[in-house]
């Protein structure tokens, strides 16, 4: 092999990822739908905004959203938004009596009667509650972290994106996966994790939020959120999250 | 990808919904690979590819020479990718980018961690080096080494003369070869790095 050919081979090998990239079914569907409508362009994704809260990163993913749903998205958190902005009760399921004590360290010393389970997977919960000492609305992520914010901050966050992500957090489970938490706009019913190896995992039946266990070995790349008809509402880049957590 | 373009376009003109999906897939595949080679960011690449695919779907019925379908898609993909690159340049000038978290290289479950790390190091080094080249040189290299297009096809996709395409590729590869890191990597056997 000549030096010239060797360099050509080297370039092709180094560009392997670009040479083998394939569109996802979601991308195909989105393009087909957008090509039919009068307003085909997706707004540009904005970069993720990282907010450090305690010992973990709460990351606000800003999404690609289609123009016709933009208005709905900014106001689409419904009852969860009402709760977080102090205008209503939390959605979800009340924490069963007797379970609150010890379930969440952050509940100790505070009134746990208003805690509500937004989502639960394999015993790991996303809980909304109000801190009695400060009056702030809070989200508790499993048993390891909680974030309380003033109403104005929640309002700003919920307006920024139809999906708010937190984590990953080191919730232990038999498959050594990491928990990714999210709150979602009302029109989102399914989220999908896309991995670098081309596989995907769907979580259906979402209402206001989710808890997903993600396999870092398969290099998670994006999270997409969909409405009940399967239309993609948001796409968040999760490739650069720290998929390794040191206790 | 091997589907005859004339057959595909004919079905698309008949409003065959399956053909519409296949044409979208074909356009997205070409555009994604071009934009991935240029941008190295799946999310941004998807943006450019979506715009390309939408234009392809909206205009495909006007294509006169079905055998030139892929060349036409390449032209559209090049235009949208270059447009996004220009937009990114102006945006990064006044936005504070998110500090990238350190990437964790996880070994694959199939037991080939070293292969994966090598490839990613290789790609990362080349990406850094290509980032130093002018955008047109990079685009010519991407069309050559991602899509394996001939100099004539590259010229058609970029809307330039074949001689200009040859010059862009020649200068681009020459510039890359002068970079120590790439020269060192290229002299290893590529087969060993896969």
Interface residues (C-beta under 8 A of the other chain):
Chain A: X6 X7 X8 X9 X10 X11 X12 X13 X14 X15 X16 X17 X18 X19 X21 X22 X23 X27 X28 X30 X31 X32 X34 X35 X40 X41 X42 X44 X45 X47 X48 X49 X50 X57 X64 X197 X216 X217 X218 X219 X221 X222 X235 X237 X239 X240 X241 X242 X243 X244
Chain B: X20 X21 X24 X25 X27 X28 X29 X32 X33 X34 X36 X37 X40 X42 X43 X44 X45 X46 X47 X49 X50 X51 X53 X54 X57 X58 X87 X95 X97 X98 X99 X100 X101 X102 X103 X104 X106 X107 X108 X109 X119 X122 X123 X125 X126 X141 X142 X145 X146 X173 X176 X177 X182 X185 X186 X187 X190 X193 X194
